Amino acid sequence: MPKQCLEVRVPGKLLIAGEYAVLEPHAPAVVVAVSRYIRIRITPAPVGLFDAPSLGILAYEWRATAEAVAFEREDDRLSFVTAALNQVRRYLTMQNKALQNCHIVIDSDLQDANGLKYGLGSSAAVVTAVVAGMLIWHQGPDDHPPDATIIFKLAALAHLATQGSGSGVDLAASCFGGWLRYSSFHPAWLQERIDWPLPELLKSPWPFLSVERLSPIPKDLRLMAAWSGTSVKTSAMIEAVVAVRESNPTAYERFLHDSRISVEHLVAGLQSANPGRILAAIERNRQALLRLSEAAAVRIETPVLQRLHALAVEAGGSGKPSGAGGGDCGIAVIFGEREAAALAEAWRQGGVLPLPLSVSDAGVTVSRIDW
């Protein structure tokens, strides 16, 4: 009996420490999945259809052949979705299955009411949602659900095919959920192997990749996030920072060293439930980013993010930019419910917009399935 409706939910992400450094082999980061989601709904249809109401995309038709999936009209906003569908098509071909026509609808709360992105990994969450949703859609009632590692690898291939770079740290949060210590597969390594036969590429280990769930997290730890009010194009920030590798290798190597130490201290602090060590590690990572910002001549910590940090410290916590910086989100770590509420109010009074969210322990989740 074919499915009548499938709904899948995929969380966004917040980087806690290790930004920029995570692009390098074996450089760790700490990332969390958050309770802001991409939701995908799939229903039967005589032709392939795609809707993304938040983007103003309605009833865009797509077609699958033995060679590729393509939309009937060109739109740069569909590049990640097209790449994800093509990776699913490749995977189904391995299993002697064809990509079925269906109606895909995507909704998002990873942005504000005007469509401005918060910096919570929306493109990665969309890719993950399409890959996971379409794999589950093509399963029978007795099939095992797709493995999170397979979803991650297919999503990473789709993401890389679209933008040619990226660490995959946001994909990991969307796929696995919770608090993660993550090291990247390294884009250059994967790019060299992107045309390998898919079964070989999925089964073989990716030598630089490491995904480790951090649990338990101290019970009184409160992770908070706030939006700077400005959406930032991450690629431009990364381009400026990566240039430091050639223009000032000494500064770049110092940054990588300081980032690694701060991440390892953060992980140790989380595992030993040591508040002082956790807060110090967050501040050490922030200082590493500030020195990198100076070397790259870009502003990672904007005035709003500086205010976010200062108010977090006044409240007894620690704060920093999350992700590429230059806008988007900042995070704070503080201990105690009362202290967190006081910090949220201080942010509001100081012109910093708290984002209501929490950690999502689950990654890809089936929220509804009708047979």
C-alpha positions in Angstrom: 0.0 0.0 0.0 1.6 3.3 -1.0 2.0 6.2 1.5 -0.6 8.9 1.5 1.3 11.5 3.5 4.7 11.8 5.1 6.0 14.6 7.3 9.6 14.9 8.5 11.1 17.5 10.8 14.8 18.5 10.7 16.5 20.8 13.3 18.7 23.8 12.6 22.0 24.4 14.3 24.1 26.7 16.5 27.9 26.5 16.5 29.1 26.8 20.1 32.9 26.8 19.3 35.3 26.0 16.5 34.0 28.3 13.7 36.2 28.6 10.7 38.8 26.2 12.1 36.3 23.3 11.4 37.0 23.8 7.7 40.5 22.3 8.3 41.2 18.5 8.6 41.0 17.2 12.2 40.0 20.6 13.6 37.1 20.1 16.1 34.0 22.1 16.7 31.1 21.9 19.1 27.7 22.3 17.5 24.1 21.8 18.7 20.8 21.0 17.0 18.2 23.5 18.0 14.4 23.5 18.2 13.9 25.6 15.1 13.0 23.4 12.2 12.7 22.7 8.5 9.5 20.6 7.9 8.9 18.6 4.7 5.6 17.2 3.7 5.4 14.6 0.9 2.2 13.4 -0.8 1.4 11.5 -4.0 1.1 13.4 -7.2 0.9 12.5 -10.9 3.9 14.8 -11.6 6.8 16.0 -9.5 5.8 19.2 -7.7 7.7 21.4 -5.2 6.4 24.2 -2.9 8.3 26.5 -0.5 5.7 29.0 0.6 8.2 31.0 2.7 10.2 31.7 -0.5 7.2 32.3 -2.7 7.8 29.1 -4.6 4.5 27.4 -5.5 3.9 24.4 -7.8 7.3 24.3 -9.4 7.4 21.1 -11.5 10.3 18.8 -11.4 11.1 15.8 -13.6 13.3 12.7 -13.0 15.0 10.8 -15.8 17.6 8.0 -15.6 20.3 10.6 -15.7 19.2 13.5 -13.6 16.5 15.4 -11.8 15.7 18.9 -13.0 13.1 21.6 -12.5 11.2 22.9 -15.5 12.1 26.5 -14.7 15.5 27.9 -13.6 15.7 29.4 -10.1 18.9 29.7 -8.1 16.9 29.1 -4.9 16.3 25.5 -6.1 20.0 24.5 -6.4 20.2 22.7 -3.0 16.9 20.9 -3.6 17.9 19.8 -7.0 21.2 18.5 -5.7 19.5 16.6 -2.9 17.0 15.0 -5.3 19.8 13.9 -7.5 21.7 12.2 -4.7 18.5 10.4 -3.7 18.0 9.4 -7.4 21.6 8.0 -7.4 20.9 6.1 -4.1 17.6 4.6 -5.3 19.3 3.5 -8.5 21.7 1.4 -6.4 18.6 -0.4 -5.0 17.0 -0.8 -8.5 14.3 1.7 -7.6 13.1 4.8 -9.6 12.4 8.2 -8.1 8.6 8.5 -7.8 6.6 11.6 -8.7 5.3 13.3 -5.6 4.4 16.7 -4.2 7.1 18.1 -1.8 6.2 21.0 0.5 8.9 22.7 2.7 8.2 25.1 5.5 10.8 26.8 7.7 11.0 28.6 11.1 14.8 29.2 10.6 14.0 32.8 9.5 12.0 35.8 10.6 8.6 36.8 9.3 10.2 38.8 6.5 12.3 35.9 5.3 15.6 37.0 6.8 17.6 34.0 7.8 18.8 33.8 11.4 22.0 31.9 10.6 20.7 28.5 11.9 21.9 26.4 9.0 18.8 26.7 6.8 20.3 25.4 3.5 21.9 22.4 5.3 18.6 21.6 7.0 16.7 21.9 3.7 19.1 19.5 2.0 18.9 17.1 4.9 15.1 17.2 4.9 14.8 16.5 1.2 17.3 13.6 1.4 15.7 12.1 4.5 12.1 12.7 3.5 12.6 11.2 0.0 14.5 8.2 1.3 11.7 7.4 3.8 9.0 8.1 1.1 10.5 5.3 -1.0 10.6 2.7 1.8 8.1 -0.1 2.2 6.2 -0.6 5.6 8.7 -3.3 6.7 11.9 -1.5 5.7 14.3 -0.2 8.3 14.5 3.7 8.4 17.5 5.1 6.6 20.7 5.3 8.7 21.6 8.8 9.9 25.1 8.4 8.6 23.8 7.6 5.1 21.5 10.6 5.2 24.5 12.7 6.3 26.8 11.5 3.5 24.2 12.0 0.8 23.4 15.4 2.1 27.1 16.3 2.3 27.5 15.2 -1.4 24.5 17.4 -2.4 25.8 20.3 -0.4 29.2 20.0 -1.9 27.9 19.7 -5.4 26.0 22.9 -4.9 28.5 25.2 -3.3 31.9 23.4 -3.7 32.9 23.9 -0.1 31.7 23.7 3.5 32.6 21.7 6.6 29.3 19.8 6.9 29.0 20.8 10.6 25.5 22.1 10.1 24.5 18.9 8.3 25.7 16.9 11.3 23.5 18.8 13.7 20.5 18.4 11.4 21.1 14.6 10.9 22.2 13.5 14.4 20.7 16.1 16.8 21.9 17.0 20.3 25.3 18.3 21.3 28.1 17.1 19.0 31.9 17.3 18.9 32.5 17.3 15.1 35.5 17.2 12.8 34.9 17.7 9.1 35.3 15.2 6.2 37.3 18.0 4.6 35.8 19.3 1.3 38.9 18.9 -0.8 39.2 15.2 0.1 35.6 14.6 -0.8 35.7 16.7 -3.9 38.4 14.5 -5.4 36.1 11.5 -4.8 32.7 12.9 -5.7 32.5 10.9 -8.9 33.3 7.5 -7.2 30.6 4.9 -7.5 28.1 5.8 -4.8 28.1 2.4 -3.0 31.8 2.6 -2.5 31.7 6.2 -1.4 28.9 5.5 1.1 30.5 2.4 2.6 34.1 3.5 2.8 35.2 5.6 5.9 35.7 9.3 5.4 39.1 9.6 7.1 38.8 13.1 8.5 35.1 12.8 9.6 34.3 12.5 13.3 30.9 12.9 14.9 30.7 12.3 18.7 27.6 12.9 20.8 28.3 14.8 24.0 26.1 13.5 26.8 25.1 14.1 29.5 25.2 17.9 29.5 25.2 19.6 32.9 21.5 19.9 34.0 21.7 23.6 35.0 23.5 24.7 31.8 21.3 27.0 29.7 22.2 27.6 26.1 20.8 30.9 24.9 20.8 32.5 21.5 20.0 36.0 20.1 19.8 37.4 16.6 21.9 40.4 15.6 19.1 41.7 13.3 21.4 41.3 10.3 21.6 38.3 7.9 25.1 37.6 6.6 26.4 35.8 3.5 28.7 33.3 5.0 30.7 32.6 1.8 32.1 36.2 1.7 33.2 35.9 5.4 34.8 32.5 4.8 36.7 33.8 1.7 38.3 36.6 3.7 39.3 34.4 6.6 40.7 31.6 4.4 42.9 34.2 2.7 44.7 34.6 6.0 46.1 31.1 5.5 48.3 32.4 2.7 48.8 36.1 3.7 49.6 35.5 7.4 50.2 31.8 8.1 51.6 32.5 11.6 48.3 34.2 12.6 46.3 31.4 11.0 48.2 28.6 12.7 47.8 30.4 16.0 44.1 30.7 15.4 43.8 26.9 14.7 45.8 26.1 17.8 43.7 28.4 20.1 40.5 27.1 18.5 41.4 23.5 19.1 42.4 24.1 22.7 39.2 26.0 23.4 37.1 23.3 21.9 38.9 20.5 23.9 38.5 22.5 27.1 34.8 23.0 26.4 34.3 19.3 25.8 36.2 18.5 28.9 34.2 21.0 30.9 30.9 19.7 29.6 31.9 16.1 30.4 33.0 17.0 33.9 30.1 19.4 34.6 32.6 22.2 35.4 31.0 25.6 34.8 34.1 27.6 35.2 36.0 25.6 32.6 33.0 25.8 30.2 32.7 29.6 30.5 36.5 30.1 30.1 36.5 27.9 27.0 33.8 29.9 25.4 35.7 33.1 26.1 39.0 31.6 24.8 37.3 30.7 21.6 35.8 34.2 21.3 39.3 35.7 21.7 40.7 33.4 19.0 37.9 34.7 16.7 38.7 38.3 17.5 42.4 37.9 16.6 41.4 36.1 13.4 39.0 38.9 12.6 41.8 41.4 12.9 44.1 39.4 10.7 41.4 39.0 8.1 40.3 42.6 8.2 36.6 41.6 8.7 34.3 42.2 11.5 33.2 38.9 13.1 31.9 40.5 16.3 29.6 43.3 15.4 28.5 46.0 18.0 25.3 44.0 18.7 27.3 40.8 19.3 29.7 42.8 21.5 26.7 43.9 23.6 25.4 40.3 23.7 28.8 39.2 25.1 29.1 42.0 27.6 25.6 41.5 29.0 26.2 37.7 29.2 29.3 38.3 31.2 27.5 40.7 33.5 24.9 38.1 34.2 27.5 35.5 35.1 27.7 33.7 31.8 29.8 33.9 28.6 28.9 34.7 25.1 30.3 34.9 21.5 29.3 35.0 17.8 28.0 31.7 16.5 29.0 30.7 13.0 30.6 33.1 10.6 29.7 36.2 12.6 29.4 39.6 11.0 25.7 39.4 12.0 23.4 36.4 12.2 23.3 34.8 15.7 25.3 35.0 18.9 25.1 32.5 21.7 25.5 32.6 25.5 26.0 29.9 28.1 24.8 30.5 31.6 24.0 28.4 34.6 20.5 28.4 36.2 17.0 29.2 35.1 16.7 32.4 37.0 20.0 33.6 35.6 19.0 32.8 32.0 15.7 34.7 32.4 17.6 37.7 33.8 20.0 37.6 30.8 17.1 37.4 28.3 15.6 40.5 29.9 18.9 42.3 29.9 19.3 41.5 26.2 15.9 42.9 25.4 16.6 46.0 27.3 19.9 46.3 25.5 18.5 46.0 22.0 19.6 42.3 21.6 16.7 40.0 20.3 16.6 36.7 22.2 15.6 33.7 20.1 13.2 31.3 21.8 14.8 28.0 21.2 16.2 25.0 23.0 18.5 22.1 22.2 16.8 19.4 19.9 18.0 16.0 21.1 16.8 14.4 18.0 18.0 15.0 14.4 15.8 13.8 11.5 12.3 12.9 12.9 9.3 11.4 11.2 6.4 13.4 12.7 3.6 11.9 10.6 3.2 9.0 8.2 -0.2 7.9 6.7 -0.5 4.6 4.8 
